[in-house]
Amino acid sequence: MAGNTLNVIANSSLDGILTALLVLFIGLLAFFIYQFYRREKMFGLNNLLVHFPISLIVREEENISSEFSKIGVNFHALPEPINPSFIATILNSVPLNAAVVHHINFFEGLCAFVDKKVLDEDAAKELYNDYVVKTYKKFSGFIENQRKADKNEELWAYMEKYAKKWAKPDPRYDRAR
């Protein structure tokens, strides 16, 4: 009987110690996340969120290029904007249509993060400007077609907003000065 009591006390102490260590660990983790987040852009959580998706963009570009190559088209050589007859080709091909919608949705999500201030706009613009602007320019006819078909003018509105905004020259990035 005394052995059981000692085991209960030992287990209670061990549980208490483990609980205290867990609470300490969570507290330290929260402290470091807070410190990491409150620093300036260069060292903050925002920087982590901005740089992480670069590999995803590369993968996204590979995926859409692969779908276009299946029909013998070089995705990167497509004109900006693509012509209406090619929009019909995209709409008539389920895998190609899905790839284009996924591609546009990817950049729409990124721009929504910028709009909602989850990502810093200056940092996002510096890294993603070319991708967002080129994607919007390339698929602007497709986007308009989908808006009319869905009767939804807000479809891909975040990407449109930032593509148009970021396409304008920014004197802060003018290297000729």
N, C-alpha and C positions, 0 to 999 in steps of 0.2 A: 504494500500500500504506500509506504513512504517513497518507494522508487517511482511510482506513478506521479506522486506529488512533485518530486524533483524534476521529472520529465516535463510536466506541465509548466512548472516555473521556468525551466530552461528554454522550452519552446516559446513561452510568452516573451521571455527576454530576447530571444533570437528574433521573434516576429517584431518586437518593438525596435530592436536595433536595425533590422532590415527596413522597417517602415521609416525610421528616422533617416537612414541613408537614402532611401528613395525620395523622401521629401527634400532633403538637402540637394540631391542630384537635380531634381526638377527645379528647385529654386535657383541653383547655379546655371542651369540651362536657360531658364527664363532671363536671368541677369545678362548672360552672354548674348542672347538673341536681342535683348533690348539695347545693349551697348553696340552690337553690330548694326542694328537697324538705325540708330540715331546718328551715326557718323555721316559724314558727307557722302555724296553720290559715289565717289571713287571707291569707298570702302564699305558702303552700306549694303543692306539687304536688297535694295533696289538694283544695285550693280549686279548682284547675283542673279536676280530675276531677269535682267536685261541680257546678260551674256549666256545664260543657260540655253535659250532656244536656238542659238546659232546652229548647233548640230541638227536640231529638228528642221530648220530651214533647208539645210543641205539635203537632208533625207527627203523633205517635201519636194524639192527641185528634182531630185533623182526619180521620185515616184511619178511625177507628172511627165517628166521627159520620157520615161519608160512607156507610159501609156500612149504618148504621141508617136514614139518610134514604132509602136506596133502597127500604126497605119502609114508608116513611112514619112513622118513629118518630124523635122527637127524643131523641138519646142522653142529653143533659144533663137531660132531664125524666124519665128513668126513675126509678122508686122505688128506695129502698134498703131491703131487697133486692128484686130483681126477682121477680115472682111465678112459681110453678112452670109455669103455662101458657105464659108467655113464654120460660122456659128451654127448653121443648119446641120453640118456634118457632126458637130459636137452634140447637138441636141438629139440626133438620130442614133448616136452610139451610147448605149447605157454605161459601159465602163469609162469612156472618155468624158461623158457628161458628169459622172460621179467624181472623176479625178479633178475636173475643172472646178466643180462646186467645192470639193474638199480643199483644193488649193486656195480658192478665194476665201473660204471660211477660215482657213488658218490665219491669213493676214487680217481678216475682219476681227478675229479674236484678239490678235496682237494690238490692233488699233483700239479696240474696246478697252483693253487694259490701260492703254495710254489715256484714253478719254476719261476713264474712271479713276485716274491717278494711281493705279497700281504700279505702273511703270513710268519712270521719268521721261517726259516727252523729248527733251534734248538728247538724252542718252539713246533712246529708242530711234530718234531721227538719225542720229549719227551712225547707228548700226544697221537699221532696216530701211532707210530712205529708198535706196535703189530697188529693193524687193517690192516694197509697197507701191511705189510709183509705177514701176514697170508692169506689175501685175494688174493694177487698175487700168493703165493705158491699154494694155494688151486685151483685156477682157471687158472694157467699158461697154462695147456693143452687146456682149453676152449678158452683162449685168442689167442693162436697160431692157433687153428682151425678157429677162426673167422677172423684172419688176412689173412690166406690162402684163405678162402671163399670170403672175400671182396677185396683181392689183395691189402691190405693196411698194410704195416709193421709199420706204425705210430699209429695204433689203440691201445689205452691205453698205449702209450709210456711214459707218465709222471709217471703213477703208477709204471710201470716196472722200470723206472730210479730210483725212490726213494725207491722202495721195495728192489732193489738190493743194493743200497747205504746204506740204513738203516739196512739191514740184517747183514752187517759187524760189528764186535765188535768195539765199540767206547771207547777208554781208559778214556774219560771224564766221562763216566757213569759206569766205573768198580768199583763196591762197595767193591771188595776184597782188594783194596789197603790199 
